Amino acid sequence: MRDIKLLDCTLRDGAYVVDARFGSPAIKGIISKLQDARVDVIECGWLKDKPHEEGTSFYHVPDDLKPYLRNKDKDITYVVMIDWNRYDVSALPVCDHETIDAVRVVFPHGKHKEGAEIAGKIHEKGYDIFLQAANTLAYSDDDLKELASNVNELHPIAISIVDTFGAMYEDDLDRITDILHESLDDDIAMGFHSHNNQQLSFALTSHFAEKLKKTGRTCMIDSTLCGMGRGAGNTTTELIASYLNRRLSGAYDMNAILDAIDTYMPYFLENYSWGYSTPYFIAGLYCCHVNNIAYLLKNHRTNSCDMRNIIESMSPEDRRQYDYDLLEEKYIENQSHTVDDSAAIDKLRNAMSGREVLLIAPGKSIDSEYDKIQDYIRKNNPVTIAVNAINSRYDYDFLFFINSVRYDYAREVYSDKFTETPRILLSNIKTEPCGDEYIINFNRVIKRGWEHFDNAVINALRLLVHLKTERISIAGFDGFKHRYNESYADASLPTLNPDGRWDELNEEIIDMYRDFRHSEGAGIGISFVTETIYNK
C-alpha cells in the first residue's frame, strides 16, 4: 500500500457545479482515464435518495454505476459519498464489489458521533468506510481528540480533514494534523480536502503530504481535474499528481490525466465557472458558506466591499450556514443608509424645473448614434444626466451613480469630467457629500420584487418622479448582448452581471420598465432617442 494515495473527486465535487449532469460519455471517460492514470481512489459521485437519472453522478444504489464502469481495476478503490443525514442507508444493498468498494460519509462539526453511527451501518453491509469531517477548522483541540476516539472505535480506512470554507493557513492545518496523528490508531489513514478560496489549496496540500510522509502514516489527498468544484474549487489533480511524482515517489501517468482534461473538461470550462475569485476569497476570510456568496452575487450583484461588510456583520455561526432571509436582511441593512435628502431633492427639483431630462445610459449606441444624440441635445436643450457611467465625448449637467464600483471607476478613469460635474449618489455609496454631490436615500428609488432590482436607468426614472419631471428622454438604453463588451460603449466598464444570463436580465428589465410605466411613471412622457429592446 502506498504511503500517499491520490483521491480524485471530480465527479463528486464537480457535481455542485453542473448539478451532477456530466453526461454519460464524460462520466465513463473520466473514470476510464483516471484508471489509466493509476489514481488510487476514484470518487464516482454521490448516493442520493432519488432514482438515478442517466448521465448524472447522483446514484441511488451502487448498481446505477454499472453503465459507467469499464474494466474495473482491482488495484483502485471506487467510492461514492453520502451526506450523513441525507441518504437512507436501508436502501443500500450488501457490497458485492462489482461497482463501488467504499462509501465516504461526510458530517458537519458537532455531528461526528451521528456520522460514525451511520458509517457503522454501512460498514456492516461490507463497504469500506472513509470519513469526512466537514469544517474541521471549527474543532477545538478537545473536539479533535473526541473525534479521534470515535474514529478509532469505528476504525475506517481514513478520516479526512476538510477545509470547508477555504479558510485554513499552514498553522491551522499543522494543529489539526498533529492532534489527530497523536490520537488516531496508526493504521488509519489521514486525508485532506482543501478549497481554494485563498489560493492556498496546492500549497497546503503539498505541505500536508510532506508532513504525513515524515510520520509514516498513510496520507490521502483529495483533488479534482482543473480544480473543478463548488465556489473556489479544489486542489487540482494535475498539479498535485505531478508534485507527488517529482517529490514523493508518485507513479501517476500524467499523459492520461492530461488526456482526461483535454477530452472531457473543455465543455465544462467553457460553460461553467469555478475557481478563485475575490468573492470566494471573502468566504475564506470569514469562514463563510459559499451559498451566502452565491446568493449575494446572483440576487444583488454585490460588489466586494459591500459583500465583505455584509458577511462581517453576521455572527460566526450564521456565516457557516445559509439563511437567505437573514442574508437579505443584512443586505438591506447594509444598503439602506438613511440620510436626510430633503434639501438635495429640493435643489435638484429646482435645477430641473420645467425642463426635459435626457438620461444617457452607457449602451453602445451612445457612440454609434453620437451625432443623432448631439443633434437632439441642441434642439431640445435637456438637462443631461449620465447614468452610472461617464462617456468622455459628452458633457453632462449631472452624473448619477447607484453603486460604489461604478462611482470609483468613473472617479479614477474620467477624473476631470467626474470632478467638474455635479454628482447624484444613492446613500448605499456614501452618506456624506464631498464637493458638489447630492445624496439620495437608497430606498427612495429602489423597488424590490425582481432579482436585479437595482437597474440604474429604472432607478433614475424613479428619482425623476420624485423630482416632478414631466418629460424624459433616454439614450443608450440598448439592451444587453450575450457578450459584455458588446453591450457597452466603454468595454472596460466594470461588470455588474457576473452570472451572464443576459436574456433573462433583459426580460426582467422589460418587466421593471413596464411596471414603472403603469405605476410611478404613469402620465410621464418618455421618448427614446436611440433604439431599445425595453420599450415593448
VEXTIDO-487793 format. One record per residue (C-alpha): y, z, x. Coordinates in steps of 0.5 Angstrom, whole numbers, plus 500, padded with zeros to 3 digits. Each point is the difference from the previous one (the first is absolute). Layout:
BEGIN
+-----+-----+-----+
|   v |   w |   u |
+-----+-----+-----+
|   Y |   Z |   X |
...
+-----+-----+-----+
END
This chain:
BEGIN
+-----+-----+-----+
|   v |   w |   u |
+-----+-----+-----+
| 500 | 500 | 500 |
| 507 | 498 | 503 |
| 505 | 506 | 501 |
| 505 | 496 | 497 |
| 499 | 496 | 493 |
| 505 | 495 | 497 |
| 500 | 500 | 493 |
| 503 | 494 | 496 |
| 503 | 502 | 493 |
| 504 | 493 | 499 |
| 496 | 499 | 493 |
| 501 | 507 | 498 |
| 508 | 502 | 502 |
| 502 | 493 | 499 |
| 498 | 500 | 493 |
| 506 | 504 | 499 |
| 504 | 494 | 502 |
| 496 | 495 | 496 |
| 498 | 504 | 494 |
| 493 | 499 | 503 |
| 500 | 493 | 499 |
| 498 | 497 | 506 |
| 496 | 494 | 497 |
| 492 | 499 | 502 |
| 501 | 496 | 506 |
| 505 | 505 | 503 |
| 495 | 506 | 499 |
| 494 | 496 | 502 |
| 503 | 497 | 506 |
| 504 | 507 | 503 |
| 493 | 504 | 499 |
| 497 | 494 | 504 |
| 505 | 499 | 505 |
| 500 | 508 | 501 |
| 493 | 500 | 501 |
| 500 | 494 | 505 |
| 506 | 505 | 504 |
| 495 | 505 | 500 |
| 504 | 505 | 497 |
| 497 | 507 | 499 |
| 501 | 501 | 493 |
| 503 | 496 | 494 |
| 503 | 502 | 494 |
| 499 | 495 | 495 |
| 504 | 503 | 494 |
| 501 | 506 | 495 |
| 495 | 502 | 495 |
| 503 | 501 | 493 |
| 499 | 502 | 493 |
| 500 | 493 | 497 |
| 496 | 494 | 500 |
| 500 | 495 | 507 |
| 505 | 494 | 499 |
| 497 | 494 | 504 |
| 505 | 499 | 506 |
| 502 | 507 | 501 |
| 499 | 506 | 505 |
| 499 | 505 | 494 |
| 493 | 501 | 498 |
| 497 | 505 | 495 |
| 493 | 500 | 503 |
| 497 | 498 | 507 |
| 496 | 494 | 498 |
| 507 | 497 | 498 |
| 501 | 499 | 507 |
| 493 | 495 | 501 |
| 504 | 494 | 499 |
| 505 | 501 | 506 |
| 495 | 503 | 505 |
| 496 | 495 | 504 |
| 495 | 501 | 506 |
| 502 | 508 | 500 |
| 500 | 502 | 507 |
| 495 | 507 | 501 |
| 505 | 502 | 505 |
| 506 | 500 | 496 |
| 502 | 505 | 495 |
| 502 | 498 | 493 |
| 504 | 504 | 496 |
| 505 | 501 | 494 |
| 505 | 505 | 498 |
| 501 | 504 | 494 |
| 505 | 505 | 498 |
| 498 | 507 | 499 |
| 501 | 500 | 492 |
| 501 | 493 | 498 |
| 492 | 498 | 500 |
| 495 | 502 | 496 |
| 494 | 501 | 505 |
| 495 | 501 | 495 |
| 500 | 492 | 500 |
| 499 | 500 | 507 |
| 492 | 498 | 501 |
| 496 | 502 | 506 |
| 501 | 497 | 506 |
| 496 | 494 | 502 |
| 504 | 498 | 506 |
| 500 | 493 | 497 |
| 507 | 500 | 500 |
| 504 | 506 | 502 |
| 498 | 505 | 504 |
| 505 | 506 | 499 |
| 506 | 502 | 496 |
| 507 | 502 | 502 |
| 502 | 506 | 496 |
| 508 | 501 | 500 |
| 503 | 506 | 498 |
| 507 | 503 | 500 |
| 503 | 506 | 503 |
| 497 | 506 | 497 |
| 494 | 497 | 497 |
| 495 | 500 | 506 |
| 495 | 504 | 496 |
| 500 | 496 | 494 |
| 500 | 494 | 504 |
| 494 | 503 | 504 |
| 496 | 501 | 494 |
| 501 | 493 | 497 |
| 498 | 498 | 507 |
| 494 | 504 | 500 |
| 497 | 497 | 493 |
| 501 | 493 | 503 |
| 496 | 502 | 507 |
| 494 | 503 | 495 |
| 500 | 492 | 498 |
| 498 | 498 | 507 |
| 507 | 498 | 502 |
| 503 | 502 | 507 |
| 507 | 503 | 499 |
| 507 | 499 | 503 |
| 505 | 505 | 498 |
| 508 | 498 | 500 |
| 505 | 506 | 500 |
| 506 | 497 | 497 |
| 507 | 502 | 502 |
| 496 | 504 | 506 |
| 507 | 502 | 503 |
| 501 | 505 | 494 |
| 495 | 504 | 502 |
| 501 | 506 | 504 |
| 496 | 503 | 505 |
| 496 | 504 | 496 |
| 499 | 495 | 495 |
| 497 | 495 | 505 |
| 495 | 506 | 502 |
| 498 | 501 | 493 |
| 500 | 492 | 499 |
| 495 | 500 | 506 |
| 496 | 506 | 498 |
| 499 | 496 | 493 |
| 498 | 493 | 504 |
| 495 | 504 | 504 |
| 497 | 502 | 494 |
| 499 | 493 | 497 |
| 499 | 497 | 507 |
| 503 | 493 | 499 |
| 500 | 494 | 505 |
| 507 | 501 | 501 |
| 506 | 503 | 498 |
| 507 | 496 | 501 |
| 507 | 503 | 501 |
| 504 | 496 | 495 |
| 508 | 499 | 502 |
| 501 | 498 | 492 |
| 508 | 499 | 501 |
| 500 | 498 | 507 |
| 504 | 506 | 502 |
| 496 | 502 | 506 |
| 502 | 501 | 507 |
| 496 | 501 | 506 |
| 500 | 508 | 500 |
| 498 | 500 | 493 |
| 494 | 496 | 501 |
| 498 | 504 | 506 |
| 501 | 506 | 496 |
| 495 | 498 | 494 |
| 495 | 497 | 505 |
| 500 | 506 | 505 |
| 499 | 505 | 494 |
| 494 | 495 | 497 |
| 497 | 499 | 506 |
| 499 | 507 | 502 |
| 498 | 502 | 493 |
| 495 | 494 | 498 |
| 493 | 499 | 502 |
| 499 | 496 | 506 |
| 496 | 494 | 497 |
| 505 | 499 | 494 |
| 505 | 494 | 502 |
| 507 | 501 | 499 |
| 504 | 494 | 498 |
| 508 | 498 | 499 |
| 503 | 496 | 495 |
| 507 | 498 | 501 |
| 506 | 497 | 496 |
| 506 | 496 | 504 |
| 506 | 503 | 497 |
| 503 | 502 | 506 |
| 497 | 494 | 505 |
| 495 | 505 | 503 |
| 493 | 498 | 497 |
| 498 | 497 | 506 |
| 503 | 505 | 505 |
| 497 | 506 | 496 |
| 493 | 496 | 499 |
| 499 | 499 | 507 |
| 502 | 507 | 502 |
| 495 | 503 | 495 |
| 495 | 495 | 503 |
| 501 | 502 | 508 |
| 501 | 508 | 497 |
| 493 | 499 | 497 |
| 497 | 497 | 506 |
| 501 | 506 | 504 |
| 497 | 504 | 495 |
| 493 | 497 | 500 |
| 501 | 500 | 492 |
| 498 | 493 | 496 |
| 507 | 497 | 498 |
| 501 | 496 | 494 |
| 506 | 495 | 500 |
| 503 | 497 | 493 |
| 503 | 493 | 501 |
| 502 | 494 | 496 |
| 501 | 493 | 501 |
| 507 | 498 | 501 |
| 501 | 508 | 499 |
| 499 | 498 | 492 |
| 501 | 506 | 496 |
| 505 | 503 | 495 |
| 507 | 501 | 502 |
| 501 | 500 | 507 |
| 493 | 498 | 501 |
| 495 | 503 | 506 |
| 498 | 499 | 507 |
| 498 | 493 | 501 |
| 492 | 498 | 501 |
| 502 | 495 | 505 |
| 505 | 505 | 505 |
| 495 | 506 | 500 |
| 494 | 496 | 501 |
| 503 | 496 | 506 |
| 502 | 507 | 502 |
| 493 | 503 | 500 |
| 497 | 494 | 503 |
| 505 | 501 | 506 |
| 501 | 507 | 501 |
| 494 | 504 | 496 |
| 494 | 495 | 501 |
| 500 | 497 | 494 |
| 496 | 494 | 498 |
| 503 | 496 | 495 |
| 500 | 493 | 499 |
| 508 | 498 | 500 |
| 498 | 493 | 498 |
| 497 | 502 | 494 |
| 506 | 505 | 498 |
| 505 | 494 | 501 |
| 496 | 495 | 496 |
| 500 | 505 | 494 |
| 507 | 501 | 501 |
| 501 | 492 | 501 |
| 496 | 498 | 494 |
| 501 | 506 | 495 |
| 507 | 503 | 501 |
| 505 | 495 | 500 |
| 500 | 499 | 492 |
| 501 | 508 | 499 |
| 505 | 500 | 506 |
| 504 | 494 | 496 |
| 500 | 503 | 493 |
| 500 | 508 | 501 |
| 504 | 505 | 504 |
| 498 | 506 | 504 |
| 501 | 503 | 507 |
| 506 | 504 | 503 |
| 507 | 500 | 496 |
| 506 | 504 | 500 |
| 498 | 503 | 493 |
| 493 | 502 | 502 |
| 503 | 503 | 507 |
| 504 | 504 | 495 |
| 493 | 502 | 496 |
| 497 | 502 | 507 |
| 506 | 504 | 502 |
| 500 | 504 | 494 |
| 492 | 500 | 499 |
| 501 | 497 | 493 |
| 495 | 496 | 496 |
| 501 | 492 | 501 |
| 500 | 500 | 492 |
| 507 | 503 | 500 |
| 503 | 495 | 505 |
| 497 | 494 | 496 |
| 503 | 503 | 493 |
| 507 | 500 | 503 |
| 499 | 493 | 503 |
| 497 | 497 | 494 |
| 505 | 503 | 495 |
| 506 | 501 | 503 |
| 500 | 496 | 507 |
| 503 | 507 | 503 |
| 503 | 499 | 507 |
| 497 | 504 | 506 |
| 506 | 505 | 500 |
| 499 | 502 | 492 |
| 493 | 500 | 501 |
| 500 | 505 | 505 |
| 505 | 504 | 496 |
| 495 | 500 | 494 |
| 494 | 502 | 504 |
| 503 | 505 | 504 |
| 503 | 503 | 493 |
| 493 | 501 | 498 |
| 495 | 506 | 502 |
| 495 | 499 | 505 |
| 495 | 501 | 494 |
| 503 | 495 | 496 |
| 500 | 495 | 506 |
| 493 | 500 | 501 |
| 499 | 498 | 492 |
| 503 | 494 | 496 |
| 503 | 503 | 494 |
| 504 | 494 | 497 |
| 504 | 504 | 495 |
| 502 | 505 | 506 |
| 502 | 494 | 504 |
| 504 | 496 | 495 |
| 504 | 507 | 499 |
| 501 | 500 | 507 |
| 502 | 493 | 501 |
| 505 | 501 | 494 |
| 503 | 507 | 503 |
| 501 | 496 | 507 |
| 504 | 494 | 497 |
| 504 | 504 | 495 |
| 505 | 503 | 504 |
| 505 | 502 | 495 |
| 508 | 498 | 501 |
| 506 | 500 | 496 |
| 501 | 493 | 500 |
| 505 | 500 | 494 |
| 506 | 499 | 505 |
| 496 | 494 | 503 |
| 498 | 497 | 493 |
| 508 | 500 | 498 |
| 502 | 497 | 507 |
| 495 | 494 | 499 |
| 501 | 499 | 493 |
| 508 | 499 | 501 |
| 498 | 496 | 506 |
| 496 | 495 | 496 |
| 504 | 501 | 493 |
| 501 | 493 | 496 |
| 496 | 496 | 506 |
| 494 | 497 | 500 |
| 495 | 502 | 505 |
| 496 | 496 | 505 |
| 493 | 503 | 502 |
| 498 | 497 | 507 |
| 493 | 501 | 501 |
| 496 | 499 | 506 |
| 496 | 494 | 498 |
| 499 | 493 | 504 |
| 505 | 497 | 495 |
| 506 | 503 | 503 |
| 499 | 496 | 506 |
| 497 | 493 | 497 |
| 506 | 501 | 494 |
| 505 | 502 | 504 |
| 505 | 495 | 498 |
| 499 | 501 | 493 |
| 501 | 507 | 500 |
| 506 | 500 | 504 |
| 503 | 495 | 495 |
| 498 | 505 | 494 |
| 504 | 505 | 504 |
| 506 | 496 | 501 |
| 500 | 498 | 493 |
| 499 | 507 | 496 |
| 502 | 505 | 505 |
| 495 | 505 | 499 |
| 499 | 507 | 503 |
| 494 | 498 | 505 |
| 495 | 505 | 502 |
| 495 | 500 | 505 |
| 493 | 502 | 497 |
| 496 | 504 | 505 |
| 501 | 495 | 506 |
| 506 | 497 | 504 |
| 501 | 493 | 501 |
| 505 | 498 | 506 |
| 502 | 494 | 496 |
| 503 | 503 | 494 |
| 506 | 505 | 499 |
| 499 | 506 | 495 |
| 504 | 505 | 496 |
| 494 | 505 | 500 |
| 494 | 501 | 504 |
| 494 | 503 | 495 |
| 494 | 504 | 503 |
| 495 | 503 | 497 |
| 495 | 502 | 506 |
| 502 | 503 | 507 |
| 495 | 495 | 503 |
| 505 | 494 | 498 |
| 506 | 504 | 501 |
| 498 | 502 | 507 |
| 498 | 492 | 501 |
| 507 | 498 | 498 |
| 504 | 505 | 504 |
| 496 | 498 | 506 |
| 500 | 493 | 500 |
| 506 | 498 | 496 |
| 504 | 506 | 502 |
| 507 | 496 | 500 |
| 499 | 498 | 493 |
| 497 | 507 | 498 |
| 506 | 504 | 503 |
| 505 | 496 | 497 |
| 497 | 499 | 492 |
| 500 | 506 | 495 |
| 493 | 502 | 499 |
| 497 | 503 | 494 |
| 494 | 504 | 501 |
| 495 | 504 | 496 |
| 499 | 507 | 501 |
| 493 | 499 | 503 |
| 503 | 497 | 506 |
| 505 | 506 | 501 |
| 504 | 505 | 496 |
| 507 | 500 | 505 |
| 504 | 494 | 500 |
| 502 | 497 | 507 |
| 506 | 496 | 500 |
| 501 | 495 | 494 |
| 494 | 502 | 497 |
| 498 | 501 | 492 |
| 494 | 505 | 499 |
| 497 | 499 | 493 |
| 494 | 504 | 497 |
| 494 | 497 | 501 |
| 497 | 502 | 493 |
| 506 | 497 | 497 |
| 498 | 493 | 502 |
| 492 | 500 | 500 |
| 496 | 500 | 494 |
| 492 | 501 | 501 |
| 494 | 497 | 497 |
| 499 | 495 | 505 |
| 496 | 500 | 507 |
| 506 | 497 | 503 |
| 506 | 503 | 496 |
| 505 | 500 | 506 |
| 501 | 493 | 500 |
| 507 | 499 | 503 |
| 503 | 495 | 495 |
| 498 | 503 | 494 |
| 503 | 507 | 503 |
| 506 | 496 | 501 |
| 500 | 498 | 493 |
| 499 | 507 | 497 |
| 506 | 502 | 504 |
| 505 | 495 | 498 |
| 498 | 502 | 493 |
| 503 | 507 | 502 |
| 506 | 496 | 503 |
| 501 | 497 | 493 |
| 499 | 493 | 503 |
| 500 | 495 | 495 |
| 499 | 493 | 504 |
| 495 | 500 | 505 |
| 497 | 494 | 504 |
| 494 | 500 | 505 |
| 499 | 496 | 506 |
| 494 | 501 | 505 |
| 495 | 503 | 495 |
| 495 | 495 | 501 |
| 493 | 503 | 499 |
| 495 | 502 | 506 |
| 496 | 494 | 503 |
| 493 | 502 | 503 |
| 503 | 501 | 507 |
| 505 | 505 | 501 |
| 504 | 495 | 505 |
| 500 | 495 | 494 |
| 504 | 505 | 496 |
| 506 | 502 | 503 |
| 506 | 496 | 504 |
| 499 | 506 | 505 |
| 493 | 499 | 502 |
| 501 | 507 | 505 |
| 502 | 504 | 494 |
| 495 | 506 | 499 |
| 494 | 499 | 495 |
| 501 | 504 | 494 |
| 493 | 498 | 497 |
| 494 | 501 | 505 |
| 495 | 499 | 495 |
| 501 | 493 | 500 |
| 499 | 499 | 492 |
| 505 | 495 | 499 |
| 498 | 497 | 494 |
| 499 | 507 | 497 |
| 507 | 502 | 502 |
| 503 | 494 | 497 |
| 497 | 501 | 494 |
| 503 | 508 | 500 |
| 507 | 498 | 502 |
| 500 | 495 | 494 |
| 498 | 505 | 495 |
| 505 | 505 | 503 |
| 505 | 495 | 499 |
| 498 | 498 | 493 |
| 500 | 508 | 499 |
| 507 | 500 | 502 |
| 503 | 494 | 496 |
| 497 | 504 | 494 |
| 503 | 507 | 501 |
| 505 | 502 | 505 |
| 502 | 493 | 501 |
| 501 | 497 | 493 |
| 506 | 497 | 499 |
| 502 | 499 | 507 |
| 501 | 492 | 502 |
| 495 | 499 | 506 |
| 500 | 493 | 504 |
| 496 | 497 | 506 |
| 504 | 497 | 505 |
| 493 | 498 | 503 |
| 493 | 498 | 498 |
| 496 | 507 | 498 |
| 493 | 501 | 497 |
| 502 | 506 | 497 |
| 504 | 497 | 494 |
| 495 | 499 | 495 |
+-----+-----+-----+
END
